């Protein structure tokens, strides 16, 4: 009767997150994590210097998304 199982702690953690974090913060946190992972993958592709990464950057610019690090460096140099 002394210690709680892992399931007890997971339920307590879920309740605490919902009470103090709110229902909207968890999806926002997961979205931010996904954006970070995608940015990391894009950075790895840019290091390879392939034309595919440049084409993807051009497509993102056409959609109005933020410029990549390489594009920002080119803009600063100009």
Secondary structure, DSSP 8 states (H G I E B T S, - for coil): --S--HHHHHHHHHHHIIIII-HHHHHHHHHHHHHHHHHHHHHHHHHHT-HHHHHHHHHHHHHT----HHHHHHHHH-
